[in-house]
């Protein structure tokens, strides 16, 4: 048994490498079947270029910048929509509770693409929004409904003793939320909120259907011009993967540095 434990990491690494090699073989064989001509040497010029010692981003990096901007604004609105809906669901107002519940149920049970079209073709002309603002709003509305359930679950996970202690100190309901409940709930909500942010980055690719110049749109345009389907889609996928993995690592680091509050103690 001790020998097996010593060799287990090496065995797992071999399995992992074998799976990667198998996937690579399938891709190469599929491309050979199509008589595909690999042109990886042309990919860097679509990422960046140097002219006279000056760095210029290529179409893919410019698209990546748009994706980051789109994700950043959408994430801010997602948190605002989600927290508002969660607090309304916990409020004593039946009207506020009903509005929040209807919002969450309708948005969570309809496709993101349909909501994007509704915002762009119906709401955007009324509010005089451009396509970028419409994409931000559609993403925030969709992800906000899922964020609402994360916030609600995180708040309800805080023991009742914490609420009672806040009220015993004479704090207002708003102050109890701000000073006592939410700081403790943040640590509980970080892992699911990280998953939500990763989902937001991936869902942002859908805005290419309304011609927002994000990473996916730039990739599609380049493929139409160069016919480098495999190389460019693999590059686009690698850039998305770099974004999501970096975000996960950042949140893991923040989670380790957050102090452990009294959540879980009655």
Backbone torsions as a table, in degrees:
resi	resn	phi	psi	omega
1	UNK	NA	-41.4	-179.6
2	UNK	-63.8	-36.8	177.8
3	UNK	-65.0	-39.6	179.8
4	UNK	-63.3	-41.2	179.1
5	UNK	-64.3	-34.5	-179.9
6	UNK	-70.2	-35.7	-177.9
7	UNK	-93.0	-6.7	-176.4
8	UNK	-60.0	-44.7	178.3
9	UNK	-58.9	-41.0	179.6
10	UNK	-66.0	-39.4	179.0
11	UNK	-63.7	-44.8	178.5
12	UNK	-62.4	-39.4	178.8
13	UNK	-64.0	-39.7	178.7
14	UNK	-64.6	-41.0	178.3
15	UNK	-62.5	-44.0	179.6
16	UNK	-60.3	-46.4	179.2
17	UNK	-64.8	-36.7	178.7
18	UNK	-64.8	-40.2	178.1
19	UNK	-64.3	-44.3	177.7
20	UNK	-61.3	-43.2	179.1
21	UNK	-63.1	-38.9	178.2
22	UNK	-64.5	-42.8	177.8
23	UNK	-64.0	-41.5	177.8
24	UNK	-62.3	-40.8	178.8
25	UNK	-62.3	-41.6	179.3
26	UNK	-62.0	-41.4	179.6
27	UNK	-64.6	-46.8	-178.4
28	UNK	-64.4	-42.9	179.1
29	UNK	-63.8	-39.9	178.2
30	UNK	-63.9	-40.8	178.1
31	UNK	-66.2	-39.2	178.3
32	UNK	-64.4	-37.0	178.0
33	UNK	-61.6	-35.6	178.3
34	UNK	-84.4	0.7	-176.1
35	UNK	57.1	46.0	-176.5
36	UNK	-80.9	138.7	179.3
37	UNK	-100.9	106.2	-178.3
38	UNK	-70.2	136.4	-179.0
39	UNK	-136.5	53.6	-178.8
40	UNK	-59.9	-29.0	-176.9
41	UNK	-63.0	-18.2	-178.7
42	UNK	-89.3	-11.7	-174.5
43	UNK	-65.5	-43.5	-176.3
44	UNK	-54.0	-34.4	-177.9
45	UNK	-65.8	-21.3	177.7
46	UNK	-89.1	-7.0	174.6
47	UNK	-94.8	-47.8	-177.5
48	UNK	-162.2	168.1	172.3
49	UNK	-153.8	155.0	175.7
50	UNK	-114.7	129.8	175.2
51	UNK	-131.4	118.2	-178.2
52	UNK	56.2	38.3	178.0
53	UNK	77.1	7.2	-179.5
54	UNK	-105.3	133.9	-179.2
55	UNK	-84.4	129.9	176.3
56	UNK	-125.5	122.6	177.5
57	UNK	-68.9	142.9	176.5
58	UNK	-85.6	-177.7	-178.3
59	UNK	-57.1	-39.0	-178.0
60	UNK	-68.7	-41.5	178.2
61	UNK	-69.4	-35.0	175.4
62	UNK	-64.9	-41.0	176.1
63	UNK	-64.1	-37.3	176.7
64	UNK	-63.2	-38.5	177.1
65	UNK	-62.8	-41.2	177.1
66	UNK	-64.2	-41.2	177.8
67	UNK	-61.0	-42.6	178.4
68	UNK	-63.9	-43.7	178.6
69	UNK	-63.9	-44.5	178.7
70	UNK	-60.5	-44.6	-179.6
71	UNK	-66.1	-41.3	-179.2
72	UNK	-61.3	-50.6	179.0
73	UNK	-65.0	-40.3	-179.9
74	UNK	-64.7	-38.3	-179.2
75	UNK	-66.1	-40.0	177.2
76	UNK	-61.2	-46.6	178.6
77	UNK	-67.6	-34.5	178.0
78	UNK	-59.9	-46.1	178.5
79	UNK	-62.3	-42.5	179.9
80	UNK	-63.9	-47.3	179.6
81	UNK	-64.7	-44.9	-176.7
82	UNK	-64.6	-46.1	-179.3
83	UNK	-66.5	-40.4	178.3
84	UNK	-62.0	-45.1	-179.6
85	UNK	-65.6	-38.3	179.1
86	UNK	-64.5	-43.9	-179.8
87	UNK	-68.1	-36.6	177.5
88	UNK	-65.4	-36.7	178.0
89	UNK	-66.2	-24.9	179.7
90	UNK	-97.6	-0.3	-177.5
91	UNK	-77.8	165.7	178.4
92	UNK	-84.8	-5.8	179.1
93	UNK	-81.7	119.1	-179.0
94	UNK	-67.4	-32.2	179.5
95	UNK	-67.0	-45.5	178.0
96	UNK	-62.6	-42.1	178.0
97	UNK	-61.5	-42.9	-178.0
98	UNK	-66.0	-43.2	179.9
99	UNK	-61.8	-46.1	-179.4
100	UNK	-64.3	-40.5	-178.9
101	UNK	-66.0	-43.0	178.8
102	UNK	-62.9	-43.9	178.6
103	UNK	-57.9	-49.4	-177.1
104	UNK	-63.4	-45.7	-175.2
105	UNK	-69.6	-41.5	-178.9
106	UNK	-66.8	-47.2	-175.8
107	UNK	-68.3	-40.9	-178.1
108	UNK	-69.4	-20.6	-174.5
109	UNK	-111.7	17.9	173.3
110	UNK	-128.5	151.4	-175.6
111	UNK	-67.6	145.4	177.6
112	UNK	-59.7	-39.8	-177.1
113	UNK	-64.1	-40.2	177.6
114	UNK	-63.0	-43.5	178.7
115	UNK	-63.1	-38.2	178.5
116	UNK	-62.3	-43.9	177.9
117	UNK	-64.4	-40.7	-180.0
118	UNK	-63.4	-43.2	179.5
119	UNK	-65.8	-43.4	-174.5
120	UNK	-73.1	-42.4	-174.4
121	UNK	-92.0	-20.4	-177.1
122	UNK	-110.3	-54.2	-173.4
123	UNK	-80.1	-39.1	-176.2
124	UNK	-60.6	-44.5	177.7
125	UNK	-62.7	-34.6	-179.6
126	UNK	-68.0	-42.1	-177.7
127	UNK	-91.6	2.1	179.7
128	UNK	56.2	50.5	178.5
129	UNK	-100.2	145.7	173.2
130	UNK	-81.2	177.7	-174.1
131	UNK	-66.3	-33.4	179.5
132	UNK	-66.4	-46.6	179.1
133	UNK	-62.9	-39.0	178.6
134	UNK	-64.0	-39.3	178.4
135	UNK	-65.3	-43.0	178.1
136	UNK	-60.2	-46.7	-178.0
137	UNK	-64.1	-44.0	-178.8
138	UNK	-63.5	-43.4	178.3
139	UNK	-63.8	-41.6	-178.5
140	UNK	-67.6	-39.5	178.5
141	UNK	-62.7	-44.0	-177.8
142	UNK	-67.1	-53.0	-176.9
143	UNK	-70.9	-26.7	179.6
144	UNK	-62.3	-32.9	179.1
145	UNK	-66.1	-37.6	176.7
146	UNK	-74.4	-36.0	177.3
147	UNK	-63.6	-33.3	-179.7
148	UNK	-59.7	-41.4	179.3
149	UNK	-70.2	-33.6	176.9
150	UNK	-66.4	-45.8	179.1
151	UNK	-63.7	-43.3	-178.5
152	UNK	-62.7	-44.5	179.4
153	UNK	-65.0	-39.9	179.3
154	UNK	-64.9	-40.9	179.2
155	UNK	-66.8	-43.4	-177.4
156	UNK	-71.8	-15.8	178.2
157	UNK	-76.8	-14.6	179.0
158	UNK	-75.0	128.9	-177.5
159	UNK	-58.7	150.5	-179.1
160	UNK	-61.8	-26.7	179.3
161	UNK	-59.5	-31.5	178.6
162	UNK	-68.8	-38.8	176.2
163	UNK	-63.9	-46.9	-177.6
164	UNK	-64.4	-36.5	178.7
165	UNK	-65.3	-40.8	178.2
166	UNK	-63.5	-43.2	179.2
167	UNK	-68.4	-34.5	179.0
168	UNK	-64.4	-26.6	177.6
169	UNK	-82.0	-0.9	179.0
170	UNK	83.5	17.3	179.8
171	UNK	-76.9	146.5	175.0
172	UNK	-73.5	161.4	178.1
173	UNK	-54.3	-39.5	178.6
174	UNK	-62.9	-43.7	-179.4
175	UNK	-66.9	-35.2	177.8
176	UNK	-62.8	-44.3	177.7
177	UNK	-61.6	-49.1	-172.4
178	UNK	-71.1	-40.7	-171.7
179	UNK	-98.5	-24.3	-172.8
180	UNK	-114.9	-52.5	-169.7
181	UNK	-80.3	-56.0	-174.4
182	UNK	-62.2	-40.8	177.1
183	UNK	-58.4	-34.6	178.3
184	UNK	-77.2	-33.6	-177.0
185	UNK	-74.4	-23.0	-176.6
186	UNK	-57.5	-44.9	-178.8
187	UNK	-62.7	-36.9	179.0
188	UNK	-70.6	-30.8	-174.5
189	UNK	-89.5	-13.6	-175.5
190	UNK	-58.6	-48.6	-179.5
191	UNK	-59.5	-49.8	178.7
192	UNK	-67.2	-31.4	177.1
193	UNK	-68.5	-31.6	174.8
194	UNK	-63.7	-44.8	176.5
195	UNK	-60.4	-37.3	178.5
196	UNK	-66.3	-41.4	178.8
197	UNK	-64.9	-39.4	176.4
198	UNK	-63.1	-42.4	176.8
199	UNK	-61.7	-37.5	178.8
200	UNK	-63.6	-42.6	178.3
201	UNK	-60.7	-43.6	-179.3
202	UNK	-69.7	-40.1	179.3
203	UNK	-68.4	-21.5	179.6
204	UNK	-62.7	-21.1	178.0
205	UNK	-63.1	-23.2	-179.1
206	UNK	-67.6	-21.6	-177.1
207	UNK	-68.5	-8.9	176.4
208	UNK	-62.5	-21.9	-179.3
209	UNK	-70.9	-17.7	175.8
210	UNK	-109.8	21.2	171.5
211	UNK	65.2	29.8	168.3
212	UNK	-73.6	133.7	-172.1
213	UNK	-80.0	58.8	179.0
214	UNK	-87.3	-171.4	-176.4
215	UNK	-61.6	-44.0	-179.2
216	UNK	-64.7	-41.6	179.1
217	UNK	-62.2	-45.3	179.2
218	UNK	-62.7	-39.4	177.5
219	UNK	-62.6	-43.3	178.9
220	UNK	-63.9	-40.9	179.4
221	UNK	-63.8	-41.7	179.2
222	UNK	-66.0	-39.2	178.7
223	UNK	-63.9	-38.7	178.1
224	UNK	-64.7	-30.4	-178.5
225	UNK	-85.9	-34.6	-170.7
226	UNK	-111.4	-17.3	-176.3
227	UNK	62.3	21.8	177.4
228	UNK	-90.6	68.1	-171.0
229	UNK	-63.3	-53.8	-174.7
230	UNK	-65.7	-48.6	-175.6
231	UNK	-60.4	-45.6	-174.8
232	UNK	-73.5	-39.6	178.2
233	UNK	-67.4	-36.6	175.9
234	UNK	-64.5	-39.4	178.8
235	UNK	-65.8	-44.0	177.6
236	UNK	-60.7	-44.5	179.2
237	UNK	-62.0	-40.5	179.6
238	UNK	-64.3	-37.4	178.8
239	UNK	-67.8	-42.0	175.3
240	UNK	-62.2	-42.1	179.8
241	UNK	-62.5	-40.5	178.4
242	UNK	-62.1	-39.1	178.1
243	UNK	-63.8	-50.4	-174.3
244	UNK	-69.2	-39.6	178.7
245	UNK	-66.4	-41.3	178.4
246	UNK	-61.5	-41.1	178.5
247	UNK	-64.0	-43.3	179.5
248	UNK	-62.6	-41.8	179.1
249	UNK	-65.8	-39.9	179.0
250	UNK	-62.8	-45.1	-179.0
251	UNK	-68.6	-35.5	176.2
252	UNK	-61.6	-40.1	177.8
253	UNK	-65.4	-43.1	178.5
254	UNK	-63.9	-39.1	-178.9
255	UNK	-63.0	-38.1	178.5
256	UNK	-68.9	-29.4	-177.5
257	UNK	-87.4	-16.2	179.5
258	UNK	-69.3	137.2	177.5
259	UNK	-68.7	148.9	177.3
260	UNK	-83.2	116.1	-178.9
261	UNK	-86.5	-171.8	-175.9
262	UNK	-83.9	13.0	179.2
263	UNK	-62.0	135.2	179.5
264	UNK	99.3	-11.7	176.3
265	UNK	-105.7	126.2	-174.1
266	UNK	-70.4	NA	NA
